């Protein structure tokens, strides 16, 4: 139980749950496939069939034309107020007396009766009649007070006048009858007419709205129904105006239906999908990459890095569906490979792509494009040691994206009619971003304390200030480190370990000797300061090069992986020369070996274990008097077997096969270094 709730298990579980929750929260909330389509463009998806009965509506253009036609040909409904005309004529006859002569009053009253006999319409009714394709109007008359039934009669409305037209007619009749010019009506009469000429015809708003809406509904109704399971549109079919309307109707109905249904099962499905993808990665790491799985910093980086890609991809998708292809998923494989290995990079790429595919519009196309581009990027960089390699990788990735995109179009559509030129622009931006992955690598190094191959290459430059100082102050140690670096790198290559890491670590493993270079035989020139010291003091001076080296490394801000070579290259071994001397000088005394023991720890990785063996072999090989193959073989076997017997290699992940391969590599390499040379003859006079 204690093991289940250990610190590292809680961290890994927390990362898993947090990453799943974050991705689930940022995934767009849509229960169905979101389609992107354009009018007069081919349908890019597979056959779409209706999941339920869907009405076939008129397209927007036809709908607008039908509405315009209904509005133009509709015969409006009118109401006539008969009391208005009689009342207004009586009022005018009364007001005209005393303002004009009796004869003129008769003429004006007769003209007023005539215009009311034609009918005076309000502005809305007049506009309906004279603004359409006919000049008729309808009147609803009820046959009974209680039945509610009515009879509709249609009348010609061309003679209907507006109040203004009625006034002009009366004015012209008055002018003709009296011989006076137009517009010479007495002011009081003109004012009285203006007040009295009110419409006796107006729009019957109740019946007009009822019948007008009915006719609009008739033309807006469905032309038919697409039955459940029936085809809506197929791949490659041109989206006409009618298909476009059908798709919009279908999408709207899908949205309305899903908004009324609980999303619980949908969320559960998405959550399970996301969780399974993460568990796939976790399973790989737990079984095949335990060193990563058990490292909290590495797990935090890996899960955070992949989750960020999913989050940023979702934000990018909000702007444009094809903008998703700007995201350089190939950078996932490159960055992870730089800090870990190729198989971990492959699984990280697969995880990132499958998670993001949940939001992609063209899911099959997206997965194929990103996986092929990511694999191409991974294969193009075996070990990232120069920034220029990223430029080559970006160019290769751009080519893979472009060729794969065209191939998918030909394979699915049979032609290039569906090609979107903007996709190639997205691929170019994608590759440009990938070429700057070097900056991302530097940021990750600083944040998580990782060490990339680029950094190792830079540190292995012998012009590095620390190495240049080592060469000047302890030249013998520098030459020893160079030889050990070459020997260890050869062994690392033979067993598949990190060659560059071993090479760089070997260059720095003895930098602590700079503090007291004269106490180490490779830097002595005839004078040995140990001659005047007791074995314990001499052992302390030798052992101190480990602690001094760590102090120098810390001051120079060397990465932790390099410091491990300094602390582990002797493990918890003994300074056997001085320990043996102390035992021999004090035969009757028990000598405490801890005073002669290095602080350690023992090598924890293949690389530091290789360095321990190479360091011991290279130093001891200098004391050989006979460099025959047999003596070299015996030296290598004896020293490495002694380290195994002392338990110095038991904490490293090296197998017996690895150790045997390393032995053979050392033997072969030393035989090459110490090969027999031909003695040059001298000229005899």
PyMOL commands that set and color helices and strands:
alter all, ss='L'
color gray80, all
select helices_A, chain A and resi 7-26+60-73+82-96+102-118+123-131+163-178+187-196+205-220+241-259+264-288+290-293+296-317+321-326+330-339+342-356+363-380+388-413+421-435+437-448+453-459+465-473+475-495+499-508+511-519+521-523+529-532+535-555+560-568+576-585+593-596+606-621+629-645+656-673
alter helices_A, ss='H'
color red, helices_A
select strands_A, chain A and resi 48-49+54-56+76-80+136-142+150-156+201-203+224-226+231-233
alter strands_A, ss='S'
color yellow, strands_A
deselect
rebuild
show_as cartoon
